Amino acid sequence: MERKIYDAVAETLTYLGVKVFFGLIGSGNFHVSNALCEWGAQFIPARHEGGAITMADAWARLTGLVGVCTVHQGPGLTNTMTGLTEAVKSRTPLLLLAADTAGAAVHSNFKIDQEGLVRSVGAIAERVHGPATVVEDTVRAWWRAQVERRPVVLMLPLDVQSAPFEGKVSIPPIAPIYPARPSGEAVTRTLYALEAAQRPLIIAGRGAVISGARDALEALGEQVGALMATSAAANGLFAGNPWYVGISGGFASPAAAELIASADLVLAFGASLNMWTTRHGKLINPGATVVQVDHEPQALGYHHRVDIAVLGDARQTALELLRELLGHDISRQGWRTDEVARKLAEGCWQRAPYEDRSSELQIDPRTLSRALDEMLPEEKVLVTDSGHFMGYPAMYIRVPDAQGFVFTQAYQSVGLGLATAIGAAIARPDRLTVAALGDGGALMGLSELETVARLGLHMLIVIYNDSAYGAEVHHFGPEGAPLDIVRFPDFDFAPLAEAVGIRGVTVRKLEDLEAVGQWLEAEAEGAMLVDAKVVPDVVAEWLEEAFRGH
């Protein structure tokens, strides 16, 4: 058979290492998707394009590789826009193969300005131009996604896709990328700040996770007596470290927030110090020296004042600082004392006191989350959707490392949680994936419940079901606003799960979780869905901060 351009695209991508891709098939992406399969890549079919791209996003975050998704032209692309925007704001390396209308098809129902659309949300638009450049065009799109850590949409016009390709796919060796080192002056200034500090705090963000900076940051913290914290996106990076205070920001426990606010030096490594991490700046002591380390100059000082801006990779900068400290024989206890250790141990969310509001018909979301934390295996991946409930799993359910938490909240969209969990489960089949959803988000992403069953994924889906869009209820209710438009009749998810082949259980009180414990102990294959009827009038601590940011 005559070889086509779509086959050259597929061969190029598999040569570059693409082994898994996600998508939903239409006529426009049928051939390129089949070609990818023929070249050895595994296709994960979703039930909606919005789910497909979110799966690819989560998969890329956990594997560190470029996620790949393929969709039909026109509506296939527009259906991905929320997930694409989330990936843009999360700086996920992602390649979206989007079919496009033929150049002459000016009256096609599918015709829109696809390049303008994807650029409007911050993604990069690339295009396969023809047989002479197809390999170069494909490599360029993949390379930009990897290097710039942004989603790239590679347009595949139908007339170009079906054009003959008589050349040969030949790709030169890909040069390695070396992490950026900080300047000597920046290291020296930071060293002076460390020498003067008595209570240093290290806050690690997504950039620290990507650069693999945990060991270097922990060694630096040990040398200067620092406490360790993370942004929400980096939750779990310092899991197991006795000086880890948890997430900085709205999800911080009262004890952790008090300690963070007492720091006289804040060193942010790969963390943007946005309003969520700093509680709109209130969590950082006005008198503290703030050092921000980032490999992107535009990130420095963008959200919060910075006294020392360090352009460099998080891990490399930590290693440079550690080398200088050791060379000058500088070491101190800082605030690594028995008193602080006691405060951290007693003040964590798992031990913080609260009034249990559970009843015979509804369970307190804090009680639910604590119980899950106790029964879930250590090796897990926790995924949270957006909504009023989302702080409870993030605060109360511990994760083993940064690979154990996926937080698709950069765009604050409700409804991405289930698809995120599917991508995570495919990326880390060695761990139990726990999807924490609200009832509203679960219903938004409901089409992918069948995908969980069809793929036989090992997953626990926990729905914090308050029969409402709880954030709006708790924010606008105190103003005396009518709430009928954000409240709904109780909906039972368990029978729905059973209908697609997933075990379902309804939880109204603590004893009902015994079914979950038995399922975990049996190490049963497949998934379980927990419809947890939570007390609707327990208000999350972080909610006021969230609405201040709107």
GITAHU-V183542 format. One record per residue. N is the residue number from 0. RES is the residue in three letters. D_CENTER is the distance of its C-alpha to the mean C-alpha in Angstrom with 2 decimals. Layout:
n=N res=RES d_center=D_CENTER
n=N res=RES d_center=D_CENTER
//
This chain:
n=0 res=MET d_center=43.02
n=1 res=GLU d_center=42.37
n=2 res=ARG d_center=39.03
n=3 res=LYS d_center=36.67
n=4 res=ILE d_center=34.06
n=5 res=TYR d_center=31.24
n=6 res=ASP d_center=32.25
n=7 res=ALA d_center=32.13
n=8 res=VAL d_center=28.55
n=9 res=ALA d_center=27.63
n=10 res=GLU d_center=29.65
n=11 res=THR d_center=28.16
n=12 res=LEU d_center=24.55
n=13 res=THR d_center=25.50
n=14 res=TYR d_center=27.45
n=15 res=LEU d_center=24.39
n=16 res=GLY d_center=22.69
n=17 res=VAL d_center=20.94
n=18 res=LYS d_center=21.36
n=19 res=VAL d_center=18.91
n=20 res=PHE d_center=18.24
n=21 res=PHE d_center=17.28
n=22 res=GLY d_center=19.23
n=23 res=LEU d_center=21.95
n=24 res=ILE d_center=25.46
n=25 res=GLY d_center=27.95
n=26 res=SER d_center=31.11
n=27 res=GLY d_center=29.57
n=28 res=ASN d_center=27.10
n=29 res=PHE d_center=29.20
n=30 res=HIS d_center=30.97
n=31 res=VAL d_center=28.21
n=32 res=SER d_center=26.08
n=33 res=ASN d_center=29.18
n=34 res=ALA d_center=29.91
n=35 res=LEU d_center=26.55
n=36 res=CYS d_center=27.37
n=37 res=GLU d_center=30.87
n=38 res=TRP d_center=29.66
n=39 res=GLY d_center=27.79
n=40 res=ALA d_center=24.17
n=41 res=GLN d_center=22.78
n=42 res=PHE d_center=21.97
n=43 res=ILE d_center=19.56
n=44 res=PRO d_center=20.94
n=45 res=ALA d_center=19.08
n=46 res=ARG d_center=21.10
n=47 res=HIS d_center=19.64
n=48 res=GLU d_center=18.37
n=49 res=GLY d_center=15.60
n=50 res=GLY d_center=14.44
n=51 res=ALA d_center=15.17
n=52 res=ILE d_center=13.05
n=53 res=THR d_center=9.93
n=54 res=MET d_center=10.89
n=55 res=ALA d_center=11.43
n=56 res=ASP d_center=8.09
n=57 res=ALA d_center=6.51
n=58 res=TRP d_center=9.81
n=59 res=ALA d_center=9.71
n=60 res=ARG d_center=6.76
n=61 res=LEU d_center=8.81
n=62 res=THR d_center=12.12
n=63 res=GLY d_center=12.09
n=64 res=LEU d_center=14.20
n=65 res=VAL d_center=14.53
n=66 res=GLY d_center=13.31
n=67 res=VAL d_center=16.29
n=68 res=CYS d_center=17.04
n=69 res=THR d_center=20.53
n=70 res=VAL d_center=22.01
n=71 res=HIS d_center=25.40
n=72 res=GLN d_center=26.70
n=73 res=GLY d_center=26.90
n=74 res=PRO d_center=25.38
n=75 res=GLY d_center=23.20
n=76 res=LEU d_center=21.53
n=77 res=THR d_center=21.64
n=78 res=ASN d_center=19.88
n=79 res=THR d_center=16.73
n=80 res=MET d_center=16.65
n=81 res=THR d_center=14.14
n=82 res=GLY d_center=11.47
n=83 res=LEU d_center=12.82
n=84 res=THR d_center=12.63
n=85 res=GLU d_center=8.94
n=86 res=ALA d_center=8.63
n=87 res=VAL d_center=11.43
n=88 res=LYS d_center=10.20
n=89 res=SER d_center=7.03
n=90 res=ARG d_center=9.77
n=91 res=THR d_center=8.87
n=92 res=PRO d_center=12.23
n=93 res=LEU d_center=13.21
n=94 res=LEU d_center=16.77
n=95 res=LEU d_center=17.89
n=96 res=LEU d_center=21.50
n=97 res=ALA d_center=23.10
n=98 res=ALA d_center=26.76
n=99 res=ASP d_center=28.90
n=100 res=THR d_center=32.36
n=101 res=ALA d_center=35.33
n=102 res=GLY d_center=36.87
n=103 res=ALA d_center=39.99
n=104 res=ALA d_center=38.35
n=105 res=VAL d_center=38.62
n=106 res=HIS d_center=39.28
n=107 res=SER d_center=36.53
n=108 res=ASN d_center=34.78
n=109 res=PHE d_center=31.51
n=110 res=LYS d_center=32.16
n=111 res=ILE d_center=29.86
n=112 res=ASP d_center=28.88
n=113 res=GLN d_center=25.76
n=114 res=GLU d_center=25.45
n=115 res=GLY d_center=25.86
n=116 res=LEU d_center=23.29
n=117 res=VAL d_center=20.42
n=118 res=ARG d_center=21.56
n=119 res=SER d_center=21.58
n=120 res=VAL d_center=17.78
n=121 res=GLY d_center=17.53
n=122 res=ALA d_center=17.18
n=123 res=ILE d_center=19.91
n=124 res=ALA d_center=22.76
n=125 res=GLU d_center=24.73
n=126 res=ARG d_center=27.56
n=127 res=VAL d_center=29.73
n=128 res=HIS d_center=33.19
n=129 res=GLY d_center=35.58
n=130 res=PRO d_center=36.99
n=131 res=ALA d_center=37.85
n=132 res=THR d_center=34.35
n=133 res=VAL d_center=32.04
n=134 res=VAL d_center=31.06
n=135 res=GLU d_center=30.64
n=136 res=ASP d_center=28.62
n=137 res=THR d_center=26.22
n=138 res=VAL d_center=25.87
n=139 res=ARG d_center=25.33
n=140 res=ALA d_center=22.45
n=141 res=TRP d_center=20.72
n=142 res=TRP d_center=21.58
n=143 res=ARG d_center=20.30
n=144 res=ALA d_center=16.84
n=145 res=GLN d_center=16.85
n=146 res=VAL d_center=18.63
n=147 res=GLU d_center=17.36
n=148 res=ARG d_center=13.69
n=149 res=ARG d_center=13.80
n=150 res=PRO d_center=14.22
n=151 res=VAL d_center=17.91
n=152 res=VAL d_center=19.88
n=153 res=LEU d_center=22.97
n=154 res=MET d_center=25.72
n=155 res=LEU d_center=28.16
n=156 res=PRO d_center=31.27
n=157 res=LEU d_center=33.23
n=158 res=ASP d_center=36.45
n=159 res=VAL d_center=34.87
n=160 res=GLN d_center=33.06
n=161 res=SER d_center=36.41
n=162 res=ALA d_center=38.45
n=163 res=PRO d_center=40.10
n=164 res=PHE d_center=38.69
n=165 res=GLU d_center=41.50
n=166 res=GLY d_center=39.92
n=167 res=LYS d_center=38.18
n=168 res=VAL d_center=34.56
n=169 res=SER d_center=34.82
n=170 res=ILE d_center=31.90
n=171 res=PRO d_center=32.70
n=172 res=PRO d_center=30.88
n=173 res=ILE d_center=27.51
n=174 res=ALA d_center=27.86
n=175 res=PRO d_center=25.51
n=176 res=ILE d_center=23.47
n=177 res=TYR d_center=24.37
n=178 res=PRO d_center=22.31
n=179 res=ALA d_center=23.90
n=180 res=ARG d_center=26.23
n=181 res=PRO d_center=27.02
n=182 res=SER d_center=30.53
n=183 res=GLY d_center=33.18
n=184 res=GLU d_center=33.89
n=185 res=ALA d_center=30.31
n=186 res=VAL d_center=30.39
n=187 res=THR d_center=33.82
n=188 res=ARG d_center=32.92
n=189 res=THR d_center=29.95
n=190 res=LEU d_center=32.35
n=191 res=TYR d_center=34.82
n=192 res=ALA d_center=32.24
n=193 res=LEU d_center=31.38
n=194 res=GLU d_center=35.12
n=195 res=ALA d_center=35.66
n=196 res=ALA d_center=32.82
n=197 res=GLN d_center=33.52
n=198 res=ARG d_center=30.19
n=199 res=PRO d_center=27.37
n=200 res=LEU d_center=23.72
n=201 res=ILE d_center=20.91
n=202 res=ILE d_center=17.47
n=203 res=ALA d_center=14.85
n=204 res=GLY d_center=11.67
n=205 res=ARG d_center=9.15
n=206 res=GLY d_center=12.47
n=207 res=ALA d_center=13.99
n=208 res=VAL d_center=11.54
n=209 res=ILE d_center=12.06
n=210 res=SER d_center=15.76
n=211 res=GLY d_center=16.22
n=212 res=ALA d_center=17.81
n=213 res=ARG d_center=17.93
n=214 res=ASP d_center=21.60
n=215 res=ALA d_center=22.82
n=216 res=LEU d_center=21.36
n=217 res=GLU d_center=22.74
n=218 res=ALA d_center=26.06
n=219 res=LEU d_center=26.14
n=220 res=GLY d_center=25.49
n=221 res=GLU d_center=28.24
n=222 res=GLN d_center=30.63
n=223 res=VAL d_center=30.40
n=224 res=GLY d_center=29.77
n=225 res=ALA d_center=26.39
n=226 res=LEU d_center=24.04
n=227 res=MET d_center=20.38
n=228 res=ALA d_center=17.40
n=229 res=THR d_center=13.74
n=230 res=SER d_center=11.55
n=231 res=ALA d_center=9.12
n=232 res=ALA d_center=6.17
n=233 res=ALA d_center=8.80
n=234 res=ASN d_center=10.08
n=235 res=GLY d_center=12.47
n=236 res=LEU d_center=13.38
n=237 res=PHE d_center=16.92
n=238 res=ALA d_center=17.25
n=239 res=GLY d_center=20.98
n=240 res=ASN d_center=22.14
n=241 res=PRO d_center=24.81
n=242 res=TRP d_center=24.14
n=243 res=TYR d_center=20.46
n=244 res=VAL d_center=20.40
n=245 res=GLY d_center=16.79
n=246 res=ILE d_center=14.41
n=247 res=SER d_center=16.33
n=248 res=GLY d_center=16.66
n=249 res=GLY d_center=17.07
n=250 res=PHE d_center=15.81
n=251 res=ALA d_center=18.36
n=252 res=SER d_center=21.41
n=253 res=PRO d_center=24.73
n=254 res=ALA d_center=25.86
n=255 res=ALA d_center=22.80
n=256 res=ALA d_center=23.07
n=257 res=GLU d_center=26.76
n=258 res=LEU d_center=26.24
n=259 res=ILE d_center=23.65
n=260 res=ALA d_center=26.10
n=261 res=SER d_center=28.90
n=262 res=ALA d_center=27.55
n=263 res=ASP d_center=29.97
n=264 res=LEU d_center=27.71
n=265 res=VAL d_center=23.96
n=266 res=LEU d_center=22.45
n=267 res=ALA d_center=18.97
n=268 res=PHE d_center=17.60
n=269 res=GLY d_center=14.82
n=270 res=ALA d_center=14.03
n=271 res=SER d_center=14.99
n=272 res=LEU d_center=16.70
n=273 res=ASN d_center=15.86
n=274 res=MET d_center=17.42
n=275 res=TRP d_center=14.79
n=276 res=THR d_center=15.09
n=277 res=THR d_center=18.84
n=278 res=ARG d_center=19.78
n=279 res=HIS d_center=21.17
n=280 res=GLY d_center=22.85
n=281 res=LYS d_center=24.78
n=282 res=LEU d_center=23.15
n=283 res=ILE d_center=24.33
n=284 res=ASN d_center=28.06
n=285 res=PRO d_center=29.96
n=286 res=GLY d_center=32.10
n=287 res=ALA d_center=29.38
n=288 res=THR d_center=29.09
n=289 res=VAL d_center=25.64
n=290 res=VAL d_center=24.68
n=291 res=GLN d_center=21.61
n=292 res=VAL d_center=20.73
n=293 res=ASP d_center=18.76
n=294 res=HIS d_center=19.55
n=295 res=GLU d_center=19.46
n=296 res=PRO d_center=22.49
n=297 res=GLN d_center=21.25
n=298 res=ALA d_center=18.57
n=299 res=LEU d_center=21.39
n=300 res=GLY d_center=22.72
n=301 res=TYR d_center=20.88
n=302 res=HIS d_center=19.82
n=303 res=HIS d_center=22.11
n=304 res=ARG d_center=25.47
n=305 res=VAL d_center=25.63
n=306 res=ASP d_center=28.83
n=307 res=ILE d_center=28.01
n=308 res=ALA d_center=25.67
n=309 res=VAL d_center=25.00
n=310 res=LEU d_center=23.98
n=311 res=GLY d_center=22.69
n=312 res=ASP d_center=20.14
n=313 res=ALA d_center=18.81
n=314 res=ARG d_center=20.32
n=315 res=GLN d_center=23.48
n=316 res=THR d_center=24.11
n=317 res=ALA d_center=23.83
n=318 res=LEU d_center=26.23
n=319 res=GLU d_center=28.62
n=320 res=LEU d_center=28.77
n=321 res=LEU d_center=29.35
n=322 res=ARG d_center=32.07
n=323 res=GLU d_center=33.81
n=324 res=LEU d_center=33.68
n=325 res=LEU d_center=35.17
n=326 res=GLY d_center=37.73
n=327 res=HIS d_center=38.87
n=328 res=ASP d_center=38.84
n=329 res=ILE d_center=36.74
n=330 res=SER d_center=35.36
n=331 res=ARG d_center=35.17
n=332 res=GLN d_center=34.21
n=333 res=GLY d_center=32.41
n=334 res=TRP d_center=31.42
n=335 res=ARG d_center=30.87
n=336 res=THR d_center=33.67
n=337 res=ASP d_center=34.56
n=338 res=GLU d_center=34.29
n=339 res=VAL d_center=30.71
n=340 res=ALA d_center=29.81
n=341 res=ARG d_center=31.46
n=342 res=LYS d_center=29.66
n=343 res=LEU d_center=26.24
n=344 res=ALA d_center=27.30
n=345 res=GLU d_center=28.92
n=346 res=GLY d_center=26.46
n=347 res=CYS d_center=23.21
n=348 res=TRP d_center=21.82
n=349 res=GLN d_center=23.24
n=350 res=ARG d_center=26.68
n=351 res=ALA d_center=26.62
n=352 res=PRO d_center=29.37
n=353 res=TYR d_center=29.01
n=354 res=GLU d_center=31.30
n=355 res=ASP d_center=30.37
n=356 res=ARG d_center=30.84
n=357 res=SER d_center=30.79
n=358 res=SER d_center=33.67
n=359 res=GLU d_center=35.16
n=360 res=LEU d_center=33.13
n=361 res=GLN d_center=29.77
n=362 res=ILE d_center=27.62
n=363 res=ASP d_center=26.18
n=364 res=PRO d_center=22.34
n=365 res=ARG d_center=22.58
n=366 res=THR d_center=25.07
n=367 res=LEU d_center=22.98
n=368 res=SER d_center=19.93
n=369 res=ARG d_center=22.29
n=370 res=ALA d_center=24.05
n=371 res=LEU d_center=21.00
n=372 res=ASP d_center=20.08
n=373 res=GLU d_center=23.63
n=374 res=MET d_center=23.84
n=375 res=LEU d_center=20.57
n=376 res=PRO d_center=20.80
n=377 res=GLU d_center=19.37
n=378 res=GLU d_center=17.74
n=379 res=LYS d_center=14.89
n=380 res=VAL d_center=11.20
n=381 res=LEU d_center=10.25
n=382 res=VAL d_center=8.06
n=383 res=THR d_center=8.83
n=384 res=ASP d_center=9.94
n=385 res=SER d_center=11.35
n=386 res=GLY d_center=14.95
n=387 res=HIS d_center=17.51
n=388 res=PHE d_center=16.75
n=389 res=MET d_center=13.10
n=390 res=GLY d_center=14.39
n=391 res=TYR d_center=16.54
n=392 res=PRO d_center=14.29
n=393 res=ALA d_center=12.26
n=394 res=MET d_center=15.74
n=395 res=TYR d_center=17.90
n=396 res=ILE d_center=16.19
n=397 res=ARG d_center=16.05
n=398 res=VAL d_center=13.89
n=399 res=PRO d_center=15.63
n=400 res=ASP d_center=13.52
n=401 res=ALA d_center=10.24
n=402 res=GLN d_center=9.92
n=403 res=GLY d_center=10.40
n=404 res=PHE d_center=7.34
n=405 res=VAL d_center=4.00
n=406 res=PHE d_center=3.44
n=407 res=THR d_center=4.03
n=408 res=GLN d_center=6.80
n=409 res=ALA d_center=7.88
n=410 res=TYR d_center=10.58
n=411 res=GLN d_center=11.14
n=412 res=SER d_center=12.15
n=413 res=VAL d_center=13.42
n=414 res=GLY d_center=13.59
n=415 res=LEU d_center=10.41
n=416 res=GLY d_center=9.84
n=417 res=LEU d_center=12.52
n=418 res=ALA d_center=11.78
n=419 res=THR d_center=8.19
n=420 res=ALA d_center=10.21
n=421 res=ILE d_center=12.79
n=422 res=GLY d_center=10.90
n=423 res=ALA d_center=9.79
n=424 res=ALA d_center=13.44
n=425 res=ILE d_center=14.87
n=426 res=ALA d_center=13.14
n=427 res=ARG d_center=14.23
n=428 res=PRO d_center=17.37
n=429 res=ASP d_center=18.78
n=430 res=ARG d_center=16.72
n=431 res=LEU d_center=16.80
n=432 res=THR d_center=13.71
n=433 res=VAL d_center=13.77
n=434 res=ALA d_center=12.54
n=435 res=ALA d_center=13.24
n=436 res=LEU d_center=14.35
n=437 res=GLY d_center=16.92
n=438 res=ASP d_center=20.00
n=439 res=GLY d_center=19.44
n=440 res=GLY d_center=15.98
n=441 res=ALA d_center=17.39
n=442 res=LEU d_center=20.32
n=443 res=MET d_center=18.45
n=444 res=GLY d_center=16.67
n=445 res=LEU d_center=19.80
n=446 res=SER d_center=20.79
n=447 res=GLU d_center=18.26
n=448 res=LEU d_center=19.85
n=449 res=GLU d_center=22.55
n=450 res=THR d_center=20.19
n=451 res=VAL d_center=19.15
n=452 res=ALA d_center=22.91
n=453 res=ARG d_center=24.00
n=454 res=LEU d_center=21.81
n=455 res=GLY d_center=22.82
n=456 res=LEU d_center=19.38
n=457 res=HIS d_center=19.49
n=458 res=MET d_center=17.39
n=459 res=LEU d_center=18.01
n=460 res=ILE d_center=17.15
n=461 res=VAL d_center=17.90
n=462 res=ILE d_center=18.75
n=463 res=TYR d_center=19.58
n=464 res=ASN d_center=22.43
n=465 res=ASP d_center=24.31
n=466 res=SER d_center=25.73
n=467 res=ALA d_center=24.52
n=468 res=TYR d_center=21.97
n=469 res=GLY d_center=22.19
n=470 res=ALA d_center=20.78
n=471 res=GLU d_center=23.59
n=472 res=VAL d_center=26.10
n=473 res=HIS d_center=25.66
n=474 res=HIS d_center=25.46
n=475 res=PHE d_center=28.36
n=476 res=GLY d_center=30.43
n=477 res=PRO d_center=31.89
n=478 res=GLU d_center=33.10
n=479 res=GLY d_center=35.24
n=480 res=ALA d_center=33.49
n=481 res=PRO d_center=34.03
n=482 res=LEU d_center=31.05
n=483 res=ASP d_center=32.29
n=484 res=ILE d_center=29.96
n=485 res=VAL d_center=26.80
n=486 res=ARG d_center=28.28
n=487 res=PHE d_center=28.86
n=488 res=PRO d_center=31.04
n=489 res=ASP d_center=29.60
n=490 res=PHE d_center=27.99
n=491 res=ASP d_center=28.10
n=492 res=PHE d_center=25.18
n=493 res=ALA d_center=26.81
n=494 res=PRO d_center=29.54
n=495 res=LEU d_center=27.13
n=496 res=ALA d_center=25.19
n=497 res=GLU d_center=28.57
n=498 res=ALA d_center=29.58
n=499 res=VAL d_center=27.02
n=500 res=GLY d_center=27.69
n=501 res=ILE d_center=25.15
n=502 res=ARG d_center=26.68
n=503 res=GLY d_center=26.34
n=504 res=VAL d_center=27.35
n=505 res=THR d_center=27.89
n=506 res=VAL d_center=27.42
n=507 res=ARG d_center=29.55
n=508 res=LYS d_center=30.46
n=509 res=LEU d_center=29.53
n=510 res=GLU d_center=32.00
n=511 res=ASP d_center=30.27
n=512 res=LEU d_center=27.40
n=513 res=GLU d_center=30.01
n=514 res=ALA d_center=29.24
n=515 res=VAL d_center=25.65
n=516 res=GLY d_center=27.15
n=517 res=GLN d_center=29.65
n=518 res=TRP d_center=27.12
n=519 res=LEU d_center=25.14
n=520 res=GLU d_center=28.48
n=521 res=ALA d_center=29.67
n=522 res=GLU d_center=26.63
n=523 res=ALA d_center=27.08
n=524 res=GLU d_center=25.49
n=525 res=GLY d_center=23.44
n=526 res=ALA d_center=21.50
n=527 res=MET d_center=22.45
n=528 res=LEU d_center=21.64
n=529 res=VAL d_center=22.42
n=530 res=ASP d_center=23.60
n=531 res=ALA d_center=23.75
n=532 res=LYS d_center=26.13
n=533 res=VAL d_center=25.00
n=534 res=VAL d_center=27.33
n=535 res=PRO d_center=26.63
n=536 res=ASP d_center=28.07
n=537 res=VAL d_center=26.00
n=538 res=VAL d_center=24.24
n=539 res=ALA d_center=20.99
n=540 res=GLU d_center=21.71
n=541 res=TRP d_center=18.96
n=542 res=LEU d_center=19.90
n=543 res=GLU d_center=22.52
n=544 res=GLU d_center=20.28
n=545 res=ALA d_center=17.83
n=546 res=PHE d_center=20.79
n=547 res=ARG d_center=22.24
n=548 res=GLY d_center=19.44
n=549 res=HIS d_center=20.33
//
